[in-house]
């Protein structure tokens, strides 16, 4: 993985000193809250309901064991002993004191981490496929390009005060495992006509109160021109985007209002005037960064594993874990293991310091010292030997981290909601927990197959409810929590927005209603048809009827 | 009746203005104010930015927040309702 050079180190160190001074001036009264707020946000510090919240960047979701142990240490020393992984593959701490933040940033810098641009109106942490470097369908590992984007976008003078935040995702396979088309810019790495890396570019995706799926703006931008093309996109938006209304400032609104063709003309106009040679990444620099992401020293192993097969036959619990949480690796004899942060009744994405230490130990011993954070708010051990999966499973199970539900209905994506967030209208976590407990039967979950439930506590949609196969949105009705349900959304390569099925439901009605929709799916599905396929074939009506039939009967 | 609430500058924790304007951590120790006295209490807190960040008024009925944001204010006063920080404001 990438290691800081002297420039990275200097940038991070200087930023810490700058922020230490800003905190000092804030505490001594030299800065008002209005003056301080944009400064703290650019360093990942929010002021939430109960305390400050610090969001730490995990660039493209990749960490080593030393970094994960440091995150555990910070949770233990400066917080309440746990952290929360987000859909942006970052980690959030819910309770740090402002006065401790400079010290926390020092601790992070020692392991080459920071919180820069995890908030504010700038280019945020670039995300990618959690199976980068493991998946057998990828063109090449997308992370070197993510790292190039990280370096280019960090404290970029032109793009540090954008109309709103700006999010980029990069994938390198036809299968989209990074919700790429829900981003302001989505990049799909392909092979150009010259055989070199090129990018299919999508623009104008986003969620929030006015959701859009990104549209294709360019079919194949050569890798050498990527930074110039992104500069043209950002420049067009920076100049034309609205700054008068926070809800209409995202690039998706500009793209939708101009139309993709007119926006493309704007971008092309800027692209034509840029000094492209200044923005071209030198080939040797691309090669240098690619070298950091070279595949680890895999052993030459047989495709199958006796230890794996024996454990699968001997222990049904391991067999279930293997079915759901162990994924094929492109290297024979290896696998990728999903560490579920979705125990039944747990808080989606939460992990204790002790659990972080355990995952770090497993990564160091079994996974070439690498661990990933996923869009789905889980962790992943990317490169483990099939032979080792039984032991990894045992150790995960001892720590409560072996819930075999990856991509099943209890693998719920959820924002922190009104339990923590000052923007939320309703709680997310208790509703996710009620769903998780109601649907806990793993035989039932496996019978249902892959279903993504997404839960947001307000229309800002941090839980990505618009693209959940089943989406749940918390709303405020005269001071009471209510929840709106959507079906048919998708965050993958068939990205789509869900359809609202009807009026919002009281909190205690949500889990039974979703349960009825799932039972209806089992009744109506054809052989091999997923929930999403069934919704697409039948429309929302059968599920609407299931959701509201019982509610209306009681009413 | 109304109370004044804010987040504390140093650590962000929920605080309230006590009867004399001093910061207190428990809602039941907050000063109750009515009419112009509430506005005055809010102004007093706003003049103490080294302690009170973004102070505002909350309607209360006895020791419970009332009004439109009553549920949010109840969670602020008691801490998260779930998870690793259950009941730890």
Interface residues (C-beta under 8 A of the other chain):
Chain A: X26 X27 X28 X29 X32 X33 X47 X48 X49 X50 X51 X52 X80 X81 X82 X94 X95 X97 X98 X99 X347 X350 X352 X418 X419 X420 X427 X429 X430 X433 X478 X479 X480 X481
Chain B: X7 X9 X10 X11 X12 X13 X14 X49 X50 X53 X54 X67 X68 X69 X70 X71 X72 X75 X76 X79 X80 X81 X82 X83 X84 X85 X88 X89
